[in-house]
């Protein structure tokens, strides 16, 4: 039989054990980012080259945690050569991000005797992805792999700021190749 002076520490120990087994489910985040881009295209058949650069890269995405240091993301990007108009390039992005130093989201818990949130303010990450682009003026499609590196900063419990550089190597019609580099800044809204 337990004595009354031991019952409180044992109850706390049991609650802590249950907490470690049943942490709350991590929900995803919505991203809205904008920034600058540089786009270089080369046609291997005739050697023609074209470059564009400026402000006008826009990206929206959904990020979903899949393991403690990994998240999947799916989104859509638009590049407008005149900032908000001009020639457009647009397409889907899917990828996976790795957080080498931190968890990918905060961990929230609630028990009958305690509740709290654990997490890091800064979350650096690196990511790999597959990207598809359609170009309005030439009616051409490109697809390829990309690499990104960046960080999230938890501004509020329900919102983080995000900044990253993204390099994408694309292949297109008639043996053409393109490289897209972006520097994006935005916000993440946590859906929990």
N, C-alpha and C positions, 0 to 999 in steps of 0.2 A: 504494500500500500504506500502511495506517495504522501509525503508530508506536505502541508499547505505551503511552506516556505520554498519547496522545490518545484511546485507546480508551474509557476510563472516562467522560470528559465527553461523548463522542459517544453512548455507550450511555445516559447519563442524559438527553440531549437527545431521543433516540429514544423512551425510555420516557415522557418528559413529553409528546411529541407524540401517542403512542398513548393516553395518559391523557386528553388533551383530546378525542380522537375517541371514546373508548369509556368514558365515565363509567358507573358502575353504574346500573342501572335503579332508579328511585325507587318504593318501595312505599307503600302507603297507611297510614292511621292509623285507629284506632277511638276514638270519643269517647263519654264518659259525663259528662253535666252535670246540674246541678240548680240551682234558684234561685227567684226571686220572679217573679210575673206581675201584670199588670193587664189586665182584659178589659172593654171597653165595647161594648155592643150597642144598636142603634137600629132600630126598625121604622118604615119610611117610611110605611106605610099608616095606622097609628094613632098614631104618635109615641111609642110606648112605649120607655122606656130602661131599661137594666139594667147594673150595674157590679159587678164582682168583683175582688178583689185579695188577695194573700197569698203565702205560701210554698207551693210545691207544683208548680212547673214542672220537668219531667224530660225529658231529651232524650238519645237515643243515635243515633250516626251513623257512617258510614264516609266518610272523606275520601280522595280519590284525586288525586294531582298529574296535571295534564294538560299544562301548559307550565311554564316556569320560575317564573312569577309567578302562576299560576292553579291552582286545584284545584276539583274538583267534589265535592259532598257529597250524600249521600242518608241520610235518617234518619227517626226516628219520635219524636213528642212526646206527652206526656201532661200534662194539667193536672188536679190533684186539689184541689178547693176547700177541703178540710180538711187539707191537707198530705199525708196518705197515704190519704185516703178522701173521702167526700162525693160531690158531683156530679163527673163526669169529662168532659173534652174531650180528644180524641185524634185523631191523624192523621199523615199522611206529610209530609215536607219534602224538597225537592230544591233545589239551588242551586249557585252558583258563587262562589268567593271569590277576591279579587284582593289580592296582597301587593305594595304599591307600592314598598316600600323594600328588600325582601329576597327571596331565593328562598323557595319555599314549603316546602322540606324541606332537610335536610342533604344534602350530596353526599359519598358515600363512594367511595373508590378504593383499588385494590390492584394493584400491579405486582410483578414479581419483586424489585425493589430498594427499593420504598417503598410505604407505605399511609398512609391518613389520612382525616380527616373535615373538611369545610369547612361552615360554617353560621353563622347568627346566633342569639344567645341570645333576643332579642326579635324577634317577627315580627308587626307590626300588619297588620290586614287589613280589608277592606270586602267585603260580599257582597250578592248579590241572590238571591231564591229564590221558589219557588212552594210554597204551603202549603195543606193540606186539613185541616179539623177536623170531627169528629162530636161532637155534644153528647148525652150519655147521657139527661139528664132530658127534653129536648124532642125527641129523635130527629130533630134537624135537622143539615144539613150546610152548611158554609161553605168557601169556597176563595178564594184571592187571592195577591197578591204581597207580598213582604217585603224589608226592608233590614236588614242587621246591620253592626255595627262592633265590632271587638275586637282582641285580641292573644293570641298564643301565647308562652309562656315555656318555653324548653328547660330543664327541671329536671334530667333525666338524659338520657343518649344514647338510651335506649329509651322515654322518657316526657316529655311536655310538659304544662304546665298551660295552660288556656284560660279566657278570660273575655270575654264579649261582651254587648252590648245588641242586642235584636232587636225591630223594629217590623213588624207584619203588618197589612195592610188586607184584610179579608175581605168577601165578598158571600155572602148566604144566601137562603133561601126568602122569598117574599112581600116582595120588595124590602128585606129587612133587611140592615143593614151592621154590621160589627163591627171593632174595632181591638184587637189583642193586642200588649202590650208585655211583654218579658221581660228579665230580667237574670240571666244564667246563668254559672256557674263550674264547671269540671270538669277532667278529665284526658284526654289523648290518649296512646294506646299505639301506638308506631311498629312496624309490621309488617316491619321489615327487620332 
